[in-house]
Amino acid sequence: MQNQTSLLKVIILAAGGFFMFVCMDSTAKYLGTVMPIPQAIWGRFFFHLVSLIIFFLILKPKVNLKKNFKVQIIRSTLMVTATSFMFFSLQKFDLVDIYVVFFSAPLIVSLLSAYFLKDILSFKGILLMLLSFGSIIYSLGPTMKIFSLDLIFPIVPPICWALYQFFTKIVSGDNDPFSAIFYTSILGAIIFSIYIFFNWVPLEKNIFWLYLFLLGFAGFVSHSLVIYAIQLSNLSFITNFQYSQLVWSTIINFLIFGVPLDVNKIIGVVGIIVFGILFIRTEGSKKTT
């Protein structure tokens, strides 16, 4: 009974965390239409940092900020870069298309691990990876400007995220996950605070301040929920739930942004989820045997 309760808790934390990621990106997509995108990015990191400081003042968790300092800076730089390009891509492409492209990240991580860490994929893993990639291409279809220069915006985030995960594997013995989101929030807040100090555009409505706060708060909550889920379970199991973002983004895309459901895209999304989860389980079981 206790194991079932713990499992349910992990599922709720993981699913909730990835749902909050989609809420954050959806809010960013809207804010990009009412203010300069760098200001939205500033709000995401600044109010993430504010939420994090409040969290630390109340709960006072022990965090070792000196451990793996150089790698943490690299990881934070990658995350800030990924977020920045993601926010710009949200103004140029459909929400679901962006997430479809984003799920090339697990494939990139596997290729990096195979080359640098000699973590060679099994034949079944390679087959599932090719099927997952094929589903990505099929899902995008003719709706996305595949040969447009603007494609650089949605392509950079999965590359940065893949490198972020790659460096995470290098420091996998680090059991201090909150230090990662601390460095990410403070680095992003500093960089974009300097930028908007010289380029601030007054907000048309005061309500936009609330949206900016919610943007940063959603970023903090999403990372925190996923971190807690990983602490209670393992990364391999939690990674399965990231594919729920495709489901959430499809629903939000239809209900909020009014984008009609496309049969080809739905088939492609289902393929990405199925082959992606099978790929994670195949390679995960290989590593544990």
Secondary structure, DSSP 8 states (H G I E B T S, - for coil): -HHHHHHHHHHHHHHHHHHHHHHHHHHHHHHTTTS-HHHHHHHHHHHHHHHHHHHHHHH-----TTTTHHHHHHHHHHHHHHHHHHHHHHTTS-HHHHHHHHTTHHHHHHHHHHHHS-----HHHHHHHHHHHHHHHHHHGGGS-TTSGGGHHHHHHHHHHHHHHHHHHHTTT---THHHHHHHHHHHHHHHHHHHHHH----S-THHHHHHHHHHHHHHHHHHHHHHHHHHS-HHHHHGGGGHHHHHHHHHHHHTS-----HHHHHHHHHHHHHHHHHHHHHHHHHH-
